[in-house]
């Protein structure tokens, strides 16, 4: 029983139509690659957003710690004898180019050892005094850090009621 090839031309076309052409495979691969590239781009932007969120959270936690410490230890670490709005330890009163709170000077412990800190973050303070009561101050805490080699900052503000007079 030998079968002869069909004389019908449509039968031959049906046999060839069962597989995929090279063009169809290439188009499918391009669609898959575009989809994978989109997923990778979304993951990358998600990582950047997570890092940005972590930085903002750390800055807020540091500022909150500073505000709390300031309300408890104003007379010890944050006093401002010349009333210029910058706590004395945040100035360079000995003109050596280093804020007094960071200056180890004679190698002894400085108040900065007891002040709030967070690795990779620093802060500066600005104080405004109430005109109505000496126990109320308006504080701005500017927090600084580096993200991808770029210096970032954000500021936080709070009214603090002191246990003792700010005078």
C-alpha positions as CSV (number, residue, x, y, z in Angstrom):
1,X,0.0,0.0,0.0
2,X,1.9,2.9,-1.3
3,X,0.3,6.2,-1.0
4,X,0.8,8.6,-3.7
5,X,1.2,12.3,-3.0
6,X,-2.0,14.1,-3.3
7,X,-2.7,15.9,-6.4
8,X,-4.6,18.5,-4.4
9,X,-2.4,21.6,-3.8
10,X,-4.4,22.6,-0.7
11,X,-3.2,19.5,1.2
12,X,0.5,20.6,0.8
13,X,-0.3,24.0,2.3
14,X,-2.0,22.5,5.3
15,X,1.0,20.4,6.1
16,X,3.3,23.5,6.0
17,X,0.9,25.6,8.1
18,X,1.4,23.4,11.2
19,X,4.8,25.1,12.4
20,X,5.8,28.7,13.1
21,X,7.7,30.8,10.7
22,X,11.0,32.5,11.7
23,X,9.2,35.9,11.5
24,X,6.5,34.8,13.9
25,X,9.2,33.5,16.4
26,X,11.1,36.8,16.2
27,X,8.0,38.9,16.8
28,X,7.1,36.7,19.8
29,X,10.7,37.1,21.2
30,X,10.6,40.9,20.8
31,X,7.3,41.1,22.7
32,X,8.7,38.9,25.5
33,X,11.9,41.1,25.7
34,X,9.9,44.3,25.8
35,X,7.8,42.8,28.7
36,X,10.9,41.7,30.6
37,X,12.5,45.1,30.1
38,X,9.4,46.8,31.5
39,X,9.4,44.6,34.6
40,X,13.1,45.3,35.2
41,X,12.5,49.0,34.9
42,X,9.6,48.9,37.4
43,X,11.8,46.9,39.9
44,X,14.5,49.5,39.5
45,X,12.2,52.5,40.1
46,X,10.7,50.6,43.1
47,X,14.2,50.2,44.6
48,X,14.9,53.9,44.2
49,X,11.5,54.8,45.8
50,X,12.2,52.4,48.7
51,X,15.7,54.0,49.3
52,X,14.1,57.5,49.2
53,X,11.5,56.4,51.7
54,X,14.1,54.9,54.0
55,X,16.1,58.2,53.9
56,X,13.0,60.3,54.6
57,X,12.1,58.0,57.5
58,X,15.6,58.1,59.0
59,X,15.7,61.9,58.7
60,X,12.3,62.2,60.4
61,X,13.4,59.8,63.2
62,X,16.6,61.9,63.7
63,X,14.7,65.2,63.8
64,X,12.2,63.7,66.3
65,X,15.1,62.5,68.5
66,X,16.7,66.0,68.3
67,X,13.4,67.7,69.3
68,X,12.9,65.3,72.2
69,X,16.5,65.8,73.4
70,X,16.2,69.5,73.0
71,X,13.1,69.7,75.2
72,X,14.9,67.6,77.9
73,X,18.4,69.1,77.7
74,X,18.0,72.6,76.4
75,X,20.2,74.2,79.1
76,X,22.9,71.6,78.7
77,X,23.4,71.2,74.9
78,X,21.2,73.6,73.0
79,X,21.5,76.9,74.9
80,X,22.0,80.1,72.8
81,X,23.8,82.7,74.9
82,X,24.1,85.3,72.2
83,X,20.4,84.8,71.1
84,X,21.3,84.6,67.3
85,X,19.1,81.7,66.7
86,X,21.9,79.1,66.5
87,X,22.7,77.0,69.6
88,X,26.2,77.7,70.8
89,X,27.5,74.2,70.3
90,X,26.4,74.4,66.6
91,X,28.6,77.5,66.0
92,X,32.4,77.6,65.5
93,X,33.0,80.0,68.4
94,X,36.8,79.2,68.5
95,X,37.2,79.8,64.7
96,X,38.9,76.5,63.9
97,X,36.6,75.5,61.1
98,X,34.7,72.9,63.1
99,X,31.4,73.3,64.9
100,X,32.0,73.2,68.6
101,X,29.7,70.2,69.1
102,X,32.0,68.2,66.7
103,X,35.3,69.6,68.0
104,X,37.2,67.1,70.1
105,X,39.7,69.8,71.1
106,X,41.5,68.4,74.0
107,X,40.4,64.8,73.3
108,X,37.8,64.8,76.0
109,X,34.1,63.9,75.7
110,X,32.0,66.6,74.1
111,X,28.2,66.9,74.5
112,X,27.9,65.5,70.9
113,X,28.6,62.1,72.4
114,X,25.3,62.4,74.3
115,X,23.3,64.1,71.5
116,X,21.1,62.3,69.0
117,X,22.9,60.9,65.9
118,X,22.2,58.5,63.0
119,X,25.1,57.1,60.9
120,X,25.3,58.9,57.5
121,X,23.1,61.8,58.6
122,X,23.8,65.2,60.1
123,X,21.7,68.2,61.2
124,X,21.7,71.8,61.9
125,X,19.3,73.8,64.2
126,X,17.7,77.2,64.0
127,X,15.8,78.6,67.0
128,X,13.3,81.4,67.2
129,X,12.1,82.7,70.5
130,X,8.6,83.3,71.5
131,X,7.6,86.9,72.2
132,X,5.0,85.9,74.7
133,X,6.7,83.3,76.9
134,X,10.3,82.4,77.7
135,X,9.6,78.7,77.8
136,X,8.4,78.4,74.2
137,X,10.7,78.1,71.3
138,X,10.1,77.4,67.6
139,X,12.8,75.1,66.2
140,X,13.8,74.2,62.7
141,X,15.9,71.1,62.3
142,X,17.5,70.7,58.9
143,X,18.7,67.1,58.3
144,X,21.4,66.3,55.6
145,X,22.6,63.1,54.0
146,X,24.0,61.8,50.7
147,X,22.1,59.7,48.3
148,X,23.9,58.4,45.2
149,X,26.6,61.0,45.7
150,X,24.1,63.9,45.8
151,X,23.7,65.9,49.0
152,X,20.0,65.7,50.1
153,X,18.3,67.6,52.9
154,X,14.9,68.1,54.4
155,X,13.7,70.3,57.3
156,X,11.3,69.7,60.2
157,X,9.8,72.3,62.5
158,X,8.3,72.1,65.9
159,X,7.3,74.3,68.8
160,X,9.0,73.1,72.0
161,X,7.9,74.0,75.5
162,X,10.9,73.9,77.8
163,X,11.0,72.8,81.4
164,X,13.1,75.9,82.2
165,X,13.3,79.4,80.7
166,X,15.2,79.8,77.5
167,X,16.8,83.0,78.8
